[in-house]
Amino acid sequence: MIVKPPQELQKIIGYQFIDISLLKQALTHRSAAGNNNERLEFLGDSVVGVIIAHELYSRMPDAAEGDLSRFRSSLVKREGLAARARDIDLGNFLLLGGGELKSGGFRRDSTLADAFEAVIGAVYLDGGFEKCRDVVLALFKQVIDDLLDEGLQKDPKTTLQEYLQANQFSLPEYELLEVSGKEHEQIFKVACSCAATDIATEGEAGSRRAAEKLAAKNMLKLLLNNNSEKDATSGKDTTSGKDTTSGKDNG
């Protein structure tokens, strides 16, 4: 394996180091001689977390804490960081000891994720928070966009079903509670219940399908906010949501 020069990595990440020794240290695994990247990894871990958390907070103003935590976790977990490292071919820039090199350490998720955090830590020390933020968001841009698009576009009923199945609960049930209004301006009220909580959620809309989606969305918010444990002791309750934007929906 021929190790690529760190100067080439600067072009890939779009940042020119003032102190190139910081980048060299970030690329040095503990199995190699010299100053290794463990301290920079420690720093980078926190910096990446703060930047991603702030970006999600800014771009998801209506998201609950549970949603934000779930999105952040999917982005900064080991597999996610290793994927970003592969995006910039980071493995081929690493300095590894002989044994680590022979065992394929430059392809290992843990090694790549740690090195990625170390590089970000080095950028932070060299250029400060704002420049580091620019680098991180550029590297995460596509995956963040894709993640937010998926979260916004997916049918809430589908998302709720996937959530319950992943947590080994039975599928949710929907009950039509009431139909009100004139014949051509009817409002449907639907309740959503599931085995994960004793609380039912409601949705009101101009069609039964839209009302079910809103009830499912409210159930997701409830579950992701971990409110079920707090509210279950009070018996059956309802959390209502009212669709004031869709009008009549015959879908």
C-alpha positions in Angstrom: 0.0 0.0 0.0 1.3 3.4 -1.0 0.3 6.1 1.5 -0.9 9.3 -0.2 0.6 12.6 0.9 -1.5 14.7 3.4 -1.3 17.7 1.0 -3.6 15.8 -1.3 -6.2 15.3 1.5 -6.3 19.1 2.0 -7.6 19.5 -1.5 -10.3 16.9 -1.0 -11.7 18.4 2.2 -11.3 22.0 1.0 -9.1 23.2 3.8 -5.4 24.3 3.7 -3.6 23.8 7.0 -1.5 26.5 8.5 0.3 23.9 10.6 0.5 20.8 8.5 1.9 18.8 11.4 -1.6 18.7 12.9 -2.9 16.9 9.8 0.0 14.5 9.8 -0.7 13.7 13.5 -4.4 13.2 12.7 -3.4 10.6 10.1 -1.0 8.7 12.4 -2.5 5.6 14.0 -1.4 4.5 17.4 0.3 1.5 15.9 2.7 3.7 14.0 5.7 5.5 15.4 5.4 9.2 16.4 2.6 11.3 17.8 -0.6 9.4 17.2 -4.1 10.8 16.6 -5.9 9.6 19.8 -6.1 13.1 21.4 -7.2 14.7 18.2 -9.8 12.0 17.9 -11.1 12.8 21.4 -11.5 16.5 20.4 -12.9 15.8 17.0 -15.6 13.6 18.4 -17.1 16.5 20.4 -16.7 19.0 17.6 -18.5 16.8 15.0 -21.3 16.2 17.5 -21.8 19.9 18.2 -21.8 20.9 14.6 -24.2 18.2 13.5 -26.5 18.8 16.4 -26.6 22.6 15.6 -27.2 21.9 11.9 -30.2 19.6 12.7 -31.5 22.0 15.3 -31.4 24.8 12.7 -32.9 22.9 9.8 -35.6 21.1 11.8 -37.3 23.9 13.8 -40.4 21.8 14.5 -38.7 18.5 15.3 -39.0 17.0 18.8 -35.9 16.2 20.9 -36.4 12.5 20.1 -36.3 13.1 16.4 -33.2 15.3 16.6 -31.4 12.7 18.7 -32.3 9.9 16.3 -31.1 11.8 13.3 -27.9 12.9 15.0 -27.2 9.3 16.1 -27.5 8.0 12.6 -25.1 10.5 11.3 -22.3 10.4 13.9 -22.3 6.7 14.8 -19.2 4.7 13.9 -20.6 3.4 10.6 -21.7 6.8 9.6 -18.3 8.4 10.3 -16.5 5.5 8.5 -18.7 6.1 5.5 -17.7 9.8 5.4 -14.0 8.7 5.7 -14.4 6.4 2.7 -16.0 9.3 0.8 -12.6 11.1 1.0 -10.5 8.0 0.6 -9.1 8.6 4.1 -7.8 5.0 4.6 -5.1 5.6 1.9 -3.8 8.6 3.8 -3.2 6.8 7.2 0.1 5.9 8.7 -0.2 2.4 10.3 2.1 0.1 12.0 3.2 -3.1 10.1 0.8 -5.4 11.9 -2.1 -3.1 11.6 -1.4 -2.6 7.9 -1.2 -6.3 7.2 -4.5 -6.9 9.0 -6.3 -4.4 6.8 -6.7 -1.7 9.4 -7.0 1.0 6.8 -10.3 -0.6 5.8 -11.7 -1.1 9.3 -14.7 1.0 10.4 -13.3 1.8 13.8 -9.9 2.9 12.4 -11.6 5.1 9.7 -14.1 6.6 12.1 -11.4 7.5 14.6 -9.2 9.0 12.0 -12.0 11.0 10.6 -12.7 12.5 14.0 -9.0 13.2 14.4 -8.9 15.1 11.1 -11.8 17.2 12.2 -10.1 17.9 15.5 -7.0 19.0 13.7 -9.0 21.4 11.4 -10.6 22.8 14.5 -7.3 23.5 16.3 -5.7 24.9 13.1 -8.5 27.1 11.8 -11.1 27.6 14.5 -14.7 26.6 14.8 -16.2 28.4 11.8 -13.8 27.0 9.3 -14.1 23.6 10.9 -17.9 23.9 10.6 -17.6 24.6 6.9 -15.5 21.5 6.4 -17.8 19.2 8.4 -21.0 20.4 6.8 -19.5 20.1 3.3 -18.6 16.5 4.0 -22.0 15.7 5.5 -24.1 17.8 3.1 -25.4 15.0 0.9 -26.2 12.6 3.7 -27.9 15.2 5.8 -30.0 16.4 2.8 -31.0 12.8 2.0 -31.8 12.0 5.6 -34.0 15.1 6.0 -35.7 14.5 2.7 -36.5 10.9 3.7 -37.8 12.0 7.1 -40.1 14.7 5.5 -41.4 12.7 2.6 -42.1 9.3 4.1 -45.7 8.5 5.0 -46.1 8.9 8.7 -48.2 5.7 8.8 -45.3 3.8 7.2 -42.7 5.4 9.5 -44.8 4.5 12.6 -45.3 0.9 11.4 -41.5 0.5 10.8 -40.8 2.0 14.2 -43.1 -0.4 16.0 -41.9 -3.4 14.1 -38.3 -2.5 14.9 -39.2 -2.4 18.6 -41.2 -5.7 18.4 -44.6 -4.2 18.9 -47.8 -5.1 16.9 -49.0 -2.9 14.2 -51.0 0.3 15.0 -54.8 0.4 14.8 -56.9 3.3 13.4 -60.5 4.0 14.5 -62.9 6.5 12.9 -64.2 8.5 15.8 -66.4 11.1 14.2 -67.5 12.6 10.8 -68.7 16.1 11.1 -69.6 19.0 8.8 -71.6 19.4 5.6 -71.6 16.6 3.0 -68.9 18.3 0.8 -67.0 19.8 3.7 -66.7 16.8 6.0 -64.1 16.6 8.8 -62.9 13.2 9.8 -61.6 12.5 13.3 -59.4 9.3 13.6 -57.7 7.8 16.6 -54.5 5.9 16.5 -53.5 3.3 19.1 -50.7 0.9 19.5 -49.3 -1.6 22.0 -46.3 0.6 22.8 -48.4 3.0 24.9 -51.8 3.3 26.6 -52.3 6.7 25.1 -54.2 7.2 21.9 -53.5 10.0 19.5 -56.0 11.8 17.2 -55.9 13.5 13.8 -58.6 15.6 12.1 -58.6 16.3 8.4 -60.7 16.6 5.3 -60.4 12.8 4.5 -60.1 9.7 6.5 -56.7 8.9 5.0 -55.2 12.4 5.9 -56.6 12.1 9.4 -55.0 8.7 9.8 -51.7 10.2 8.7 -51.9 13.0 11.2 -52.8 10.6 14.0 -49.8 8.5 13.1 -47.6 11.5 13.0 -48.8 12.5 16.5 -48.2 9.0 17.7 -44.6 9.1 16.4 -44.0 12.4 18.2 -45.4 10.9 21.4 -43.2 7.7 21.2 -40.0 9.5 20.2 -40.4 12.0 23.0 -40.7 9.1 25.5 -43.9 10.6 26.9 -45.6 7.2 27.1 -44.0 6.2 30.5 -44.9 9.5 32.0 -48.5 9.6 30.8 -49.5 5.9 30.9 -50.2 5.9 34.6 -53.1 8.4 34.1 -55.0 5.9 32.0 -56.3 6.3 28.5 -55.8 9.8 27.2 -55.7 11.5 23.8 -53.3 13.8 22.1 -55.0 15.7 19.3 -53.7 17.3 16.2 -55.8 19.3 13.7 -55.0 19.7 10.0 -55.6 23.3 9.2 -53.7 23.4 5.9 -54.8 20.6 3.7 -58.6 21.4 3.5 -60.7 18.8 1.9 -58.8 15.7 0.9 -60.6 13.0 -1.0 -57.4 10.8 -1.2 
